[in-house]
């Protein structure tokens, strides 16, 4: 069966199909997460319902709890560290990327973590996509290429378990509005998804199982705009709202309900949050333990958001966390194996996976 969204007029709610792209069972549900079907009209190629992957495993089964990976960073590094999000303590070495890189994008399903592009040195970009199997440890393998060219400097990755979607970025000499995707279970090159409203890099991303969020970034000036896409479809991003602060080069992650955005660009040790199923502006969450920049991406479980690395002004090995469904200041988690600015982090328990 081709992987495509069919008209709900021909599909009975609760119908089950086997998706030959993802090799997963899916069921069809009417309406969309968090609201009526009508509230999503005109977004991308959205029909009045969606196919949803049937989940048969959990991070607890696979890795003894949600596992977070932190990859690459500056000075240019190929190091991959990992933590168990539900604990506290220092990170452990996982393995190596194929290249020493910084400022790439990353995303993860329950089983795989992907790293997109990046810079081998400032201004020297690559288009390689690496992947690792999260439940194991070891070095990355080649997944494919970023088809449109070399993407770097803070692309933002989101994933719903089937699709991995890369948003924005920088290809010398311009910021990008491109959105592309891969099927995470199948190695290959990226495919066009649509476009952001505003070309930008250094985006902070997060997701529910339905929506992918792109928050802030550099246009080249810093922006506070938040946009969203509907991940099971194809199409352009739509306006979500605004951040309370203009920000980029920070981190983003979520559970299935709430997205957390970490500070960046030295605009203060500020964290903000949104409710992903709604539209609107972000709300103050609390403060980081330091006013840093360059921790691209976060590691989330259903309860915790964890951010690692960054600089202020020198590179940091700090890992800190918050409880997602509360508000309050970040708490020390532990340390990376080495201080790094512009690393990128993912987990196998984030909100895009349900």
C-alpha positions as CSV (number, residue, x, y, z in Angstrom):
1,X,0.0,0.0,0.0
2,X,1.4,3.4,-0.9
3,X,2.1,5.7,2.0
4,X,-0.4,8.5,1.4
5,X,-3.4,10.1,3.1
6,X,-6.7,9.0,1.5
7,X,-10.0,10.7,1.5
8,X,-11.8,9.9,4.8
9,X,-15.0,9.5,2.8
10,X,-13.7,6.1,1.7
11,X,-12.3,5.1,5.1
12,X,-14.2,3.8,8.2
13,X,-12.9,5.2,11.5
14,X,-11.0,2.5,13.3
15,X,-9.9,0.9,10.0
16,X,-6.4,-0.7,10.2
17,X,-3.8,-0.8,7.4
18,X,-0.2,-2.1,7.1
19,X,2.0,0.8,6.0
20,X,4.7,-0.7,3.7
21,X,6.9,2.4,4.0
22,X,7.2,2.2,7.8
23,X,6.5,-1.5,8.1
24,X,4.0,-0.7,10.9
25,X,0.3,-1.2,11.5
26,X,-1.8,2.0,11.6
27,X,-5.4,2.8,12.4
28,X,-7.6,5.6,11.0
29,X,-9.1,8.2,13.3
30,X,-11.5,11.0,12.5
31,X,-10.5,14.6,13.5
32,X,-7.2,15.7,14.7
33,X,-5.4,15.9,18.0
34,X,-6.8,18.6,20.3
35,X,-9.8,19.8,18.4
36,X,-12.4,19.4,15.7
37,X,-11.5,18.6,12.1
38,X,-12.7,22.0,11.0
39,X,-10.1,23.8,13.0
40,X,-7.4,22.3,10.7
41,X,-9.0,23.0,7.4
42,X,-6.6,24.3,4.7
43,X,-3.4,23.2,6.4
44,X,-1.1,21.4,4.0
45,X,-3.0,18.5,2.3
46,X,-4.8,17.5,5.4
47,X,-8.0,15.4,5.1
48,X,-10.6,15.1,7.9
49,X,-8.7,12.4,9.7
50,X,-5.3,10.7,9.9
51,X,-3.5,7.4,10.0
52,X,-1.9,6.8,13.4
53,X,0.8,4.3,14.1
54,X,-0.1,1.5,16.5
55,X,2.6,1.5,19.2
56,X,3.5,-1.9,20.5
57,X,6.7,-1.1,22.5
58,X,8.0,1.6,24.8
59,X,11.4,3.1,25.8
60,X,11.1,1.1,29.0
61,X,11.1,-2.2,27.0
62,X,13.8,-1.0,24.6
63,X,16.3,0.8,26.8
64,X,15.1,0.5,30.4
65,X,13.6,4.0,30.2
66,X,13.8,7.0,27.8
67,X,17.3,7.3,26.5
68,X,18.7,10.7,25.4
69,X,21.5,11.1,22.9
70,X,23.7,14.3,22.5
71,X,25.7,14.3,19.3
72,X,28.5,16.4,17.8
73,X,29.3,19.9,18.9
74,X,32.0,22.6,18.9
75,X,34.9,22.3,18.8
76,X,34.0,20.0,15.9
77,X,33.3,16.6,17.5
78,X,32.0,13.2,16.4
79,X,31.2,12.2,20.0
80,X,27.8,10.7,20.9
81,X,26.9,10.7,24.6
82,X,23.8,9.1,26.2
83,X,21.8,9.4,29.4
84,X,18.7,7.8,30.9
85,X,16.3,10.7,31.2
86,X,14.5,9.4,34.3
87,X,17.7,9.4,36.3
88,X,20.3,12.0,37.1
89,X,24.1,11.6,36.6
90,X,26.8,12.1,34.1
91,X,26.5,11.1,30.4
92,X,28.2,7.9,29.1
93,X,29.9,7.5,25.7
94,X,27.7,5.9,23.1
95,X,29.9,5.9,20.0
96,X,30.9,8.3,17.2
97,X,29.3,10.0,14.2
98,X,31.0,9.4,10.9
99,X,32.2,13.1,10.9
100,X,33.2,15.6,13.4
101,X,30.4,18.1,13.1
102,X,28.5,20.9,14.8
103,X,25.2,22.8,14.2
104,X,23.4,19.9,12.4
105,X,19.8,18.9,12.9
106,X,18.6,15.7,14.6
107,X,15.5,13.6,15.3
108,X,14.6,10.2,16.6
109,X,12.0,7.5,16.5
110,X,11.7,4.8,19.2
111,X,14.5,2.9,17.5
112,X,16.7,5.2,15.5
113,X,18.4,8.5,16.0
114,X,19.3,10.6,12.9
115,X,21.8,13.4,12.5
116,X,21.4,15.7,9.4
117,X,24.2,17.6,7.8
118,X,26.1,20.1,9.9
119,X,29.5,21.9,9.6
120,X,32.9,20.2,9.8
121,X,34.2,23.7,10.6
122,X,32.5,27.0,10.5
123,X,31.5,27.6,6.8
124,X,32.3,24.0,5.7
125,X,29.0,22.2,5.3
126,X,28.2,18.6,4.6
127,X,25.0,16.9,3.4
128,X,25.5,13.5,5.1
129,X,22.7,11.9,7.2
130,X,24.0,9.5,9.9
131,X,21.9,7.1,12.0
132,X,22.3,5.0,15.2
133,X,20.2,2.3,16.8
134,X,19.3,3.9,20.1
135,X,18.8,0.7,22.1
136,X,22.5,-0.3,21.4
137,X,25.7,1.6,21.7
138,X,28.2,2.0,18.8
139,X,29.2,4.1,15.9
140,X,26.8,5.8,13.4
141,X,26.1,4.3,10.0
142,X,25.3,6.1,6.7
143,X,21.5,6.8,6.2
144,X,21.6,8.9,3.0
145,X,22.0,12.5,2.0
146,X,20.1,15.8,2.3
147,X,19.0,15.9,-1.3
148,X,18.6,19.6,-1.8
149,X,22.2,20.3,-0.8
150,X,24.2,21.0,2.4
151,X,22.2,22.0,5.4
152,X,23.8,23.3,8.5
153,X,23.7,25.8,11.4
154,X,20.7,24.9,13.4
155,X,18.2,22.9,11.3
156,X,15.4,21.6,13.4
157,X,14.2,18.0,13.4
158,X,10.9,16.5,14.4
159,X,9.5,13.0,14.1
160,X,6.2,11.1,14.6
161,X,7.8,7.7,14.6
162,X,7.3,7.1,10.9
163,X,8.5,10.4,9.3
164,X,11.5,12.4,10.3
165,X,11.2,16.0,9.2
166,X,13.9,18.6,8.9
167,X,13.0,22.3,8.9
168,X,14.9,25.5,8.0
169,X,18.7,25.9,8.1
170,X,21.4,27.7,6.3
171,X,23.1,27.0,3.0
172,X,25.7,29.6,2.1
173,X,24.8,32.4,1.5
174,X,21.2,32.2,2.5
175,X,18.8,31.1,5.3
176,X,16.3,28.4,4.2
177,X,12.6,28.0,4.3
178,X,12.8,24.4,3.2
179,X,11.1,21.5,4.9
180,X,12.1,17.9,3.9
181,X,11.5,14.5,5.3
182,X,12.6,10.9,5.4
183,X,11.0,7.6,6.3
184,X,13.0,6.8,9.4
185,X,12.8,3.0,9.0
186,X,14.2,3.2,5.5
187,X,17.6,4.5,4.5
188,X,17.6,7.1,1.8
189,X,17.7,10.8,0.8
190,X,15.4,13.5,2.0
191,X,12.2,14.3,0.0
192,X,10.5,17.7,-0.2
193,X,7.7,18.3,2.3
194,X,6.9,22.0,1.9
195,X,8.1,25.4,3.2
196,X,8.3,27.5,6.3
197,X,6.6,30.9,6.2
198,X,9.9,32.5,7.1
199,X,13.4,31.4,6.0
200,X,15.4,30.8,9.2
201,X,18.1,28.8,10.9
202,X,18.8,28.0,14.6
203,X,15.2,26.9,15.0
204,X,13.9,25.4,18.2
205,X,11.7,22.4,17.4
206,X,9.3,20.0,19.2
207,X,6.4,17.8,18.3
208,X,3.2,15.9,19.3
209,X,2.3,12.8,17.3
210,X,0.5,15.1,14.8
211,X,2.1,18.5,14.9
212,X,5.7,19.6,14.4
213,X,6.7,23.0,15.8
214,X,9.4,25.5,14.6
215,X,10.0,28.2,17.1
216,X,12.3,31.3,16.9
217,X,15.5,31.3,15.0
218,X,17.6,33.7,12.9
219,X,16.2,35.3,9.8
220,X,19.1,36.7,9.9
221,X,17.8,38.9,12.8
222,X,16.4,36.9,15.7
223,X,12.7,36.2,15.4
224,X,10.0,35.2,17.9
225,X,7.6,33.6,15.4
226,X,6.3,30.1,16.0
227,X,5.1,28.0,13.0
228,X,3.6,24.5,12.8
229,X,3.2,21.7,10.3
230,X,0.9,18.6,10.3
231,X,3.4,15.8,10.1
232,X,1.3,13.0,8.5
233,X,0.6,15.3,5.5
234,X,2.6,17.3,3.0
235,X,2.3,21.1,2.8
236,X,3.6,24.5,4.0
237,X,3.8,25.6,7.6
238,X,1.1,27.8,9.2
239,X,1.3,30.5,11.9
240,X,1.0,29.2,15.5
241,X,1.8,32.3,17.6
242,X,4.8,34.1,19.0
243,X,7.4,33.5,21.7
244,X,7.6,36.0,24.5
245,X,11.2,36.6,23.6
246,X,13.1,36.7,20.3
247,X,15.4,33.7,20.5
248,X,17.4,31.3,18.5
249,X,20.3,28.9,19.0
250,X,18.4,27.4,21.9
251,X,16.8,24.0,22.5
252,X,13.3,22.6,22.1
253,X,11.6,19.4,23.1
254,X,8.2,18.1,24.3
255,X,6.0,15.4,25.6
256,X,2.7,14.8,23.6
257,X,1.0,17.8,25.3
258,X,3.5,20.6,26.0
259,X,6.5,22.0,24.2
260,X,9.4,23.5,26.1
261,X,11.8,26.1,24.6
262,X,15.2,26.7,26.1
263,X,17.1,30.0,25.9
264,X,19.6,31.0,23.3
265,X,21.6,33.9,21.9
266,X,22.3,35.3,25.4
267,X,18.8,36.8,25.8
268,X,18.6,35.6,29.4
269,X,18.2,32.3,31.1
270,X,14.6,32.0,30.0
271,X,12.4,29.0,29.3
272,X,8.9,29.2,27.7
273,X,6.2,26.6,26.9
274,X,3.3,26.1,24.6
275,X,0.4,23.7,24.5
276,X,1.0,22.0,21.1
277,X,-2.7,21.1,20.3
278,X,-3.8,24.8,20.5
279,X,-2.6,28.0,18.8
280,X,-1.2,31.0,20.7
281,X,1.8,32.6,22.2
282,X,4.3,31.0,24.5
283,X,4.2,31.4,28.3
284,X,7.0,31.8,30.8
285,X,8.1,28.5,32.3
286,X,11.1,29.4,34.5
287,X,14.8,30.0,34.3
288,X,17.8,27.9,33.2
289,X,20.7,27.4,35.5
290,X,22.8,29.6,33.2
291,X,22.3,32.1,30.4
292,X,23.7,30.1,27.5
293,X,23.4,29.6,23.8
294,X,24.0,26.7,21.4
295,X,22.2,23.7,22.9
296,X,20.3,22.7,19.8
297,X,17.6,20.3,20.7
298,X,16.5,18.6,23.9
299,X,15.8,15.1,25.3
300,X,12.3,14.5,26.5
301,X,10.4,11.7,28.2
302,X,6.6,12.0,28.9
303,X,7.6,13.8,32.2
304,X,11.0,15.4,31.8
305,X,12.8,17.9,29.4
306,X,16.6,17.7,29.5
307,X,19.0,20.1,27.8
308,X,22.8,19.6,27.4
309,X,25.8,21.7,26.5
310,X,26.0,25.2,25.1
311,X,28.3,28.1,26.0
312,X,28.5,31.4,28.0
313,X,30.9,32.3,26.6
314,X,33.1,29.2,26.8
315,X,31.7,25.7,26.0
316,X,29.8,23.9,28.8
317,X,29.3,20.3,29.8
318,X,26.2,21.1,31.8
319,X,23.1,18.9,31.6
320,X,19.9,20.3,33.3
321,X,16.3,19.3,33.4
322,X,12.7,20.4,34.3
323,X,9.4,18.5,34.9
324,X,7.4,19.3,31.7
325,X,3.9,19.5,33.2
326,X,4.9,21.9,36.0
327,X,6.6,25.3,35.8
328,X,9.8,26.3,37.6
329,X,13.5,26.6,37.2
330,X,15.9,24.0,35.8
331,X,17.7,21.6,38.1
332,X,21.2,20.2,37.6
333,X,21.2,16.7,36.0
334,X,24.9,16.0,35.5
335,X,27.6,16.5,32.9
336,X,28.5,15.5,29.3
337,X,31.7,13.5,28.7
338,X,33.2,16.8,27.3
339,X,32.2,20.4,27.2
340,X,30.5,21.3,23.9
341,X,28.8,24.2,22.2
342,X,26.2,23.5,19.4
343,X,25.6,19.8,20.1
344,X,22.3,18.4,19.0
345,X,20.1,16.1,21.3
346,X,17.3,13.6,20.7
347,X,15.5,10.9,22.7
348,X,13.3,7.8,22.1
349,X,10.5,9.0,24.4
350,X,9.6,12.5,23.1
351,X,6.0,13.7,22.4
352,X,6.1,13.0,18.7
353,X,6.0,9.3,19.5
354,X,2.8,9.5,21.5
